[in-house]
């Protein structure tokens, strides 16, 4: 087994790499995008649209799982 200092070093490098990837993803999806649905039109950054649809999908999945669990 490696000494604690090496594992701490690897953990720090992994955290820094994850932070860098997160910043790159946010920066890449920061361009403003227009969404038009029927009579509704809005202009927001792509990351907000992706986050909004992710939250809606998770909530629908949880609601569906709860409805199947009750049966």
TORLOLUM-554641 format. One record per atom (N, C-alpha, C): residue in three letters; atom name; x, y, z. Coordinates in steps of 0.1 Angstrom, whole numbers, plus 5000, padded with zeros to 4 digits. Example, Ala and Ser with C-alpha at 12.3 -4.5 7.8 and 13.67 -1.06 7.14 Angstrom:
REM residues 2
MIKE   marti   tido      X      Y      Z
MIKE     ala      N   5132   4943   5078
MIKE     ala     CA   5123   4955   5078
MIKE     ala      C   5132   4967   5078
MIKE     ser      N   5128   4978   5071
MIKE     ser     CA   5137   4989   5071
MIKE     ser      C   5129   5000   5079
This chain:
REM residues 71
MIKE   marti   tido      X      Y      Z
MIKE     unk      N   5008   4988   5000
MIKE     unk     CA   5000   5000   5000
MIKE     unk      C   5009   5012   5000
MIKE     unk      N   5005   5023   4993
MIKE     unk     CA   5013   5035   4992
MIKE     unk      C   5011   5044   5004
MIKE     unk      N   5021   5052   5007
MIKE     unk     CA   5020   5061   5019
MIKE     unk      C   5009   5070   5017
MIKE     unk      N   5004   5076   5028
MIKE     unk     CA   4993   5085   5028
MIKE     unk      C   4995   5097   5020
MIKE     unk      N   5008   5102   5019
MIKE     unk     CA   5011   5114   5012
MIKE     unk      C   5009   5112   4997
MIKE     unk      N   5012   5100   4992
MIKE     unk     CA   5009   5098   4977
MIKE     unk      C   4995   5097   4974
MIKE     unk      N   4987   5091   4983
MIKE     unk     CA   4972   5090   4980
MIKE     unk      C   4966   5104   4981
MIKE     unk      N   4971   5112   4990
MIKE     unk     CA   4966   5126   4992
MIKE     unk      C   4969   5134   4979
MIKE     unk      N   4981   5131   4974
MIKE     unk     CA   4986   5138   4962
MIKE     unk      C   4977   5134   4950
MIKE     unk      N   4974   5121   4948
MIKE     unk     CA   4965   5117   4938
MIKE     unk      C   4951   5122   4939
MIKE     unk      N   4946   5123   4951
MIKE     unk     CA   4933   5128   4954
MIKE     unk      C   4932   5143   4950
MIKE     unk      N   4942   5151   4953
MIKE     unk     CA   4943   5165   4950
MIKE     unk      C   4943   5167   4935
MIKE     unk      N   4951   5159   4928
MIKE     unk     CA   4952   5159   4913
MIKE     unk      C   4939   5156   4907
MIKE     unk      N   4932   5146   4912
MIKE     unk     CA   4919   5142   4907
MIKE     unk      C   4909   5153   4909
MIKE     unk      N   4909   5159   4920
MIKE     unk     CA   4899   5170   4923
MIKE     unk      C   4902   5182   4913
MIKE     unk      N   4915   5185   4911
MIKE     unk     CA   4918   5196   4902
MIKE     unk      C   4914   5193   4888
MIKE     unk      N   4916   5181   4884
MIKE     unk     CA   4912   5177   4870
MIKE     unk      C   4897   5178   4869
MIKE     unk      N   4889   5173   4879
MIKE     unk     CA   4874   5174   4878
MIKE     unk      C   4870   5189   4878
MIKE     unk      N   4876   5197   4886
MIKE     unk     CA   4873   5212   4885
MIKE     unk      C   4876   5218   4872
MIKE     unk      N   4887   5214   4866
MIKE     unk     CA   4891   5219   4853
MIKE     unk      C   4880   5214   4842
MIKE     unk      N   4876   5202   4843
MIKE     unk     CA   4866   5197   4833
MIKE     unk      C   4853   5204   4835
MIKE     unk      N   4849   5206   4847
MIKE     unk     CA   4836   5213   4850
MIKE     unk      C   4837   5227   4845
MIKE     unk      N   4848   5234   4847
MIKE     unk     CA   4849   5248   4841
MIKE     unk      C   4849   5248   4826
MIKE     unk      N   4855   5238   4820
MIKE     unk     CA   4855   5237   4805
MIKE     unk      C   4841   5235   4800
MIKE     unk      N   4834   5226   4807
MIKE     unk     CA   4820   5223   4802
MIKE     unk      C   4811   5235   4804
MIKE     unk      N   4812   5242   4815
MIKE     unk     CA   4804   5254   4817
MIKE     unk      C   4808   5265   4807
MIKE     unk      N   4821   5267   4804
MIKE     unk     CA   4825   5277   4794
MIKE     unk      C   4820   5273   4780
MIKE     unk      N   4821   5261   4777
MIKE     unk     CA   4817   5256   4764
MIKE     unk      C   4802   5258   4761
MIKE     unk      N   4794   5257   4772
MIKE     unk     CA   4779   5258   4770
MIKE     unk      C   4774   5271   4775
MIKE     unk      N   4782   5281   4775
MIKE     unk     CA   4777   5294   4780
MIKE     unk      C   4772   5303   4769
MIKE     unk      N   4772   5299   4756
MIKE     unk     CA   4767   5307   4745
MIKE     unk      C   4752   5307   4746
MIKE     unk      N   4746   5319   4744
MIKE     unk     CA   4732   5321   4744
MIKE     unk      C   4725   5314   4733
MIKE     unk      N   4714   5307   4737
MIKE     unk     CA   4706   5299   4727
MIKE     unk      C   4692   5303   4728
MIKE     unk      N   4685   5303   4717
MIKE     unk     CA   4670   5307   4717
MIKE     unk      C   4662   5294   4716
MIKE     unk      N   4653   5292   4725
MIKE     unk     CA   4644   5281   4724
MIKE     unk      C   4630   5286   4721
MIKE     unk      N   4623   5280   4711
MIKE     unk     CA   4610   5284   4708
MIKE     unk      C   4601   5271   4709
MIKE     unk      N   4591   5272   4717
MIKE     unk     CA   4581   5261   4719
MIKE     unk      C   4567   5267   4718
MIKE     unk      N   4560   5264   4707
MIKE     unk     CA   4547   5270   4704
MIKE     unk      C   4547   5285   4705
MIKE     unk      N   4540   5290   4715
MIKE     unk     CA   4540   5305   4717
MIKE     unk      C   4550   5310   4726
MIKE     unk      N   4559   5302   4731
MIKE     unk     CA   4569   5306   4741
MIKE     unk      C   4582   5306   4735
MIKE     unk      N   4590   5317   4737
MIKE     unk     CA   4603   5318   4732
MIKE     unk      C   4612   5325   4742
MIKE     unk      N   4624   5319   4745
MIKE     unk     CA   4633   5324   4755
MIKE     unk      C   4647   5323   4750
MIKE     unk      N   4655   5332   4755
MIKE     unk     CA   4669   5332   4751
MIKE     unk      C   4678   5331   4764
MIKE     unk      N   4684   5320   4766
MIKE     unk     CA   4692   5317   4778
MIKE     unk      C   4705   5310   4774
MIKE     unk      N   4715   5309   4783
MIKE     unk     CA   4727   5301   4780
MIKE     unk      C   4723   5286   4779
MIKE     unk      N   4730   5279   4771
MIKE     unk     CA   4727   5265   4769
MIKE     unk      C   4728   5257   4781
MIKE     unk      N   4738   5261   4790
MIKE     unk     CA   4740   5253   4803
MIKE     unk      C   4727   5254   4811
MIKE     unk      N   4720   5265   4811
MIKE     unk     CA   4708   5266   4819
MIKE     unk      C   4697   5258   4813
MIKE     unk      N   4696   5257   4800
MIKE     unk     CA   4686   5249   4794
MIKE     unk      C   4689   5234   4797
MIKE     unk      N   4702   5230   4796
MIKE     unk     CA   4705   5216   4799
MIKE     unk      C   4702   5213   4814
MIKE     unk      N   4705   5222   4823
MIKE     unk     CA   4702   5219   4837
MIKE     unk      C   4688   5219   4840
MIKE     unk      N   4680   5228   4833
MIKE     unk     CA   4665   5228   4835
MIKE     unk      C   4659   5215   4830
MIKE     unk      N   4663   5210   4819
MIKE     unk     CA   4657   5198   4813
MIKE     unk      C   4662   5186   4821
MIKE     unk      N   4674   5186   4827
MIKE     unk     CA   4679   5175   4835
MIKE     unk      C   4671   5175   4848
MIKE     unk      N   4668   5186   4854
MIKE     unk     CA   4660   5186   4867
MIKE     unk      C   4646   5181   4864
MIKE     unk      N   4640   5186   4853
MIKE     unk     CA   4626   5181   4849
MIKE     unk      C   4626   5166   4847
MIKE     unk      N   4636   5161   4840
MIKE     unk     CA   4637   5146   4838
MIKE     unk      C   4639   5138   4851
MIKE     unk      N   4647   5143   4860
MIKE     unk     CA   4649   5136   4872
MIKE     unk      C   4636   5136   4880
MIKE     unk      N   4630   5148   4881
MIKE     unk     CA   4617   5148   4889
MIKE     unk      C   4606   5139   4883
MIKE     unk      N   4605   5138   4869
MIKE     unk     CA   4596   5129   4863
MIKE     unk      C   4600   5115   4866
MIKE     unk      N   4612   5112   4866
MIKE     unk     CA   4617   5098   4869
MIKE     unk      C   4614   5094   4883
MIKE     unk      N   4616   5103   4893
MIKE     unk     CA   4613   5100   4907
MIKE     unk      C   4598   5099   4908
MIKE     unk      N   4590   5107   4902
MIKE     unk     CA   4575   5106   4903
MIKE     unk      C   4570   5093   4897
MIKE     unk      N   4576   5089   4886
MIKE     unk     CA   4572   5076   4880
MIKE     unk      C   4576   5064   4889
MIKE     unk      N   4588   5065   4894
MIKE     unk     CA   4593   5054   4903
MIKE     unk      C   4584   5053   4916
MIKE     unk      N   4580   5065   4921
MIKE     unk     CA   4571   5065   4933
MIKE     unk      C   4557   5059   4929
MIKE     unk      N   4552   5062   4917
MIKE     unk     CA   4539   5057   4913
MIKE     unk      C   4539   5042   4911
MIKE     unk      N   4550   5036   4906
MIKE     unk     CA   4552   5022   4905
MIKE     unk      C   4553   5015   4918
MIKE     unk      N   4560   5022   4927
MIKE     unk     CA   4562   5016   4940
MIKE     unk      C   4549   5014   4948
MIKE     unk      N   4540   5023   4946
MIKE     unk     CA   4527   5023   4954
MIKE     unk      C   4518   5011   4949
MIKE     unk      N   4520   5007   4936
MIKE     unk     CA   4511   4996   4931
MIKE     unk      C   4515   4983   4936
